[in-house]
Amino acid sequence: MIPAAFDYARAGSVEEAIALLVEHGDEAKLVAGGHSLVPLMKLRLAIPSVLIDIGRVAGLSYIEERGDEIAIGALARHHDLETSVLLKEQVPLLAFTAHQVGDPQVRHRGTLGGTLAHGDPASDLPAAVLALGGTLVAQGPHGRREIAAPDFFRGFLETALAVDEVLVEIRVPKVAGAGWSFQKFNRRAQDWAIVGVAAVINGTAGIALVNMGATPLRATAVEEAVRHGATAADAATAAEVGTDPPSDINASSEYRRHLATVLVRRALEEASS
């Protein structure tokens, strides 16, 4: 398929990107790696009149310590995450999950910010950020604001970002020494997850689900069960609570509910071992 015609602008800074967003409104879309937006454009499910390229904006590709948190620039690529020594030491779930995304070509182009801003419920990294209790930082014409990860995902491919805002940073707490797991079931190695689970056990439990609803989801019923001392098997029986999994050519909604129970149990067992 061939995308509809569009104008192209390359932003040299976050401020320039915001100015272009203000100028063009909801007719404009940001692009960095392009692995989320471009396929939709080819299918004409997204038809922006202006593409604003922020892929070469300097200063947004960092991974650094800030007190009890790790701050990650929105343009940090999946390959940067999976190979980061700092993340492997302090937030291994995020480094491991990044390695599960696509193939090397995708991981060298796709960005963490792009994945989160796209808000695809079948994407792996949003679930990891949710399970970790991350915070997302958006910048617009009136400055910066922080958005808790559970408040960021609003609907199918819909986030809390305003049309004139740029996602600039992601912050996750350090969890060195915590138990963690990422479980993913797919037909082929490079496919989207039919169902996935990200889990962190660090005194409290953070559990998030991939492809079990219109948005990436926190498995709050499972988290509550773990807090009350339930075994992994018992807690996993609550995996489908609050979910609305799709039926498609890969799996029925009933199969996804069953699979979520299995993968949550495995994730809890691995994170608790």
C-alpha positions in Angstrom: 0.0 0.0 0.0 1.1 3.6 -0.6 0.4 6.3 2.0 -1.7 9.3 1.1 0.3 12.5 0.2 1.7 14.5 3.1 4.1 17.3 3.8 7.3 16.7 5.7 9.1 18.9 8.2 12.2 18.1 10.2 12.3 19.6 13.7 15.7 20.6 15.0 14.6 20.9 18.6 11.7 20.0 20.9 10.6 23.6 20.9 10.5 23.6 17.0 8.5 20.4 17.0 6.0 21.9 19.5 5.7 25.1 17.3 4.9 22.9 14.3 2.3 21.0 16.2 0.7 24.2 17.3 0.7 25.4 13.7 -0.8 22.3 12.2 -3.0 20.9 15.0 -4.3 17.4 14.8 -3.5 17.2 11.1 0.2 16.7 12.1 1.9 13.6 13.5 5.3 13.1 15.0 7.6 10.5 13.7 11.0 9.2 15.0 11.7 5.6 14.1 8.5 5.3 12.2 7.8 1.6 13.0 4.4 2.4 14.6 3.0 5.2 12.4 4.3 4.3 8.9 2.5 0.9 8.7 -0.8 2.6 9.6 -0.2 5.2 7.0 0.5 2.5 4.4 -2.9 1.0 5.2 -4.4 4.5 5.3 -5.6 4.0 8.8 -3.7 7.2 9.6 -3.7 10.0 7.1 -1.7 12.9 8.5 -1.3 15.9 6.3 2.1 16.8 7.9 4.8 14.5 9.3 7.1 16.2 11.8 10.4 14.3 12.0 12.0 14.5 15.5 14.3 11.6 15.0 17.4 13.8 14.9 16.5 16.1 17.8 19.6 16.1 20.0 19.6 15.4 23.7 16.7 12.9 24.0 18.5 9.6 23.7 20.0 9.4 27.2 19.7 6.7 29.9 20.8 8.1 33.3 20.5 7.8 37.0 18.5 10.4 39.0 18.3 9.5 42.6 16.0 6.5 43.0 14.9 6.6 39.4 16.3 6.0 35.9 15.5 8.7 33.4 15.3 7.8 29.8 15.0 10.2 26.9 12.1 9.5 24.6 14.3 9.0 21.6 16.3 6.2 23.2 16.1 3.3 20.8 15.1 -0.2 21.8 18.7 -1.3 21.1 19.9 1.3 23.6 17.6 -0.1 26.3 18.5 -3.8 25.7 22.3 -3.1 25.8 22.3 -0.5 28.6 24.5 -1.7 31.5 22.7 0.7 33.8 19.3 -0.8 33.0 20.5 -4.3 33.2 21.7 -3.5 36.8 18.8 -1.3 38.0 15.8 -2.1 35.8 16.5 -5.5 34.2 12.8 -6.0 33.2 13.0 -3.0 30.8 16.2 -4.1 29.2 14.9 -7.7 28.8 11.6 -6.6 27.4 13.3 -4.3 24.8 15.2 -7.3 23.6 11.9 -9.1 22.8 10.7 -6.3 20.4 10.7 -7.3 16.7 14.1 -8.0 15.2 17.5 -6.2 15.2 16.4 -3.8 12.4 13.3 -2.8 14.4 15.2 -2.4 17.6 17.8 -0.2 16.0 15.2 2.2 14.7 12.2 2.1 17.1 12.2 4.4 20.1 10.8 4.0 23.6 8.9 7.3 23.3 7.4 6.4 20.0 6.2 3.0 21.3 4.5 4.6 24.3 3.0 7.6 22.4 1.5 5.1 19.9 -0.3 3.3 22.8 -0.7 0.0 21.0 -2.1 -2.6 23.5 -0.2 -5.3 21.7 3.2 -3.6 22.3 5.6 -5.0 24.9 7.3 -2.0 26.4 4.1 -0.1 27.6 3.3 -3.1 29.8 6.8 -3.1 31.3 6.6 0.7 32.1 3.1 0.1 33.6 4.3 -2.8 35.8 7.3 -0.7 37.0 5.0 2.2 37.9 6.7 4.6 35.5 6.1 8.3 34.9 6.0 10.0 31.5 7.0 13.6 30.9 5.3 15.6 28.2 6.4 19.0 27.0 4.0 21.5 25.3 3.8 25.2 24.7 3.1 25.9 28.4 6.0 23.7 29.7 6.3 20.2 31.0 3.9 18.0 32.9 4.2 14.5 34.4 1.8 11.7 33.7 1.6 8.5 35.7 1.8 5.5 33.4 -1.7 4.2 34.4 -3.2 7.6 33.4 -1.3 7.8 30.1 -3.2 5.1 28.1 -6.7 6.3 27.4 -8.2 4.1 24.6 -7.2 2.2 21.5 -4.1 4.0 20.1 -5.1 7.0 22.3 -3.0 8.5 25.0 -3.1 11.5 27.4 -0.8 13.5 25.1 -2.4 16.7 23.8 -2.1 17.5 20.1 0.6 20.1 20.9 2.7 18.0 23.2 5.8 15.9 22.7 6.7 13.0 24.9 10.3 13.8 26.1 11.2 11.6 29.0 10.2 8.3 30.8 11.2 7.7 34.4 11.1 4.4 36.1 12.1 3.5 39.7 15.2 1.5 40.4 14.4 -2.1 41.2 17.8 -3.7 41.5 17.3 -7.0 43.4 13.6 -7.2 42.8 12.0 -10.2 41.3 10.8 -9.7 37.7 9.5 -11.6 34.7 8.4 -10.9 31.2 6.3 -13.7 29.5 5.2 -13.5 25.9 3.4 -15.9 23.7 3.4 -15.5 19.9 3.3 -17.6 16.8 6.6 -16.5 15.4 9.6 -14.8 17.1 9.0 -11.4 15.4 5.2 -11.4 15.8 3.2 -9.2 18.1 2.3 -10.9 21.4 -0.9 -12.9 21.4 -0.7 -12.2 25.1 2.2 -10.9 27.2 2.8 -10.3 30.9 5.3 -8.0 32.7 5.7 -8.5 36.4 7.8 -6.9 39.2 7.8 -8.2 42.8 9.5 -5.7 45.1 7.6 -5.8 48.4 4.5 -5.0 46.3 3.5 -6.4 43.0 3.3 -4.7 39.6 1.6 -6.7 36.9 0.7 -5.5 33.5 -0.9 -7.3 30.5 -0.2 -7.1 26.7 -3.1 -7.5 24.2 -5.8 -8.0 26.8 -7.9 -4.9 26.0 -8.0 -1.6 24.2 -5.0 -0.3 26.1 -2.0 -1.8 27.9 -3.6 -2.9 31.3 -2.6 -3.2 34.9 -3.7 -6.5 36.3 -4.9 -4.9 39.5 -6.9 -7.9 40.8 -3.8 -10.0 40.5 -1.7 -7.4 42.3 -4.3 -7.3 45.1 -4.3 -11.1 45.4 -0.4 -11.1 45.7 -0.5 -8.4 48.3 -2.9 -10.6 50.4 -0.5 -13.5 50.2 -2.1 -15.6 47.5 0.0 -18.2 45.7 1.0 -17.7 42.1 -1.6 -20.2 40.9 -4.4 -18.6 43.0 -3.5 -15.0 42.1 -3.3 -15.9 38.4 -7.0 -17.0 38.4 -7.8 -13.2 38.6 -5.8 -12.4 35.4 -8.9 -11.9 33.3 -10.6 -9.5 35.7 -11.2 -6.1 34.1 -9.9 -7.3 30.7 -11.6 -7.2 27.3 -9.3 -9.2 25.0 -9.9 -9.1 21.2 -10.7 -12.0 18.9 -8.8 -12.0 15.7 -7.1 -14.4 13.3 -4.4 -15.3 15.9 -6.7 -16.2 18.9 -10.2 -15.9 20.3 -10.9 -13.7 23.3 -11.6 -16.9 25.3 -8.2 -18.3 24.4 -6.5 -15.1 25.4 -8.2 -15.2 28.8 -6.9 -18.7 29.3 -3.4 -17.8 28.1 -3.3 -14.7 30.4 -3.9 -17.0 33.4 -1.1 -19.3 32.3 1.4 -16.6 31.6 0.6 -14.6 34.8 1.2 -17.8 36.9 4.5 -18.3 35.1 5.5 -14.7 35.6 4.7 -14.7 39.3 6.5 -18.0 39.8 9.6 -16.7 38.0 9.5 -13.2 39.8 9.1 -14.9 43.2 11.9 -17.5 42.7 
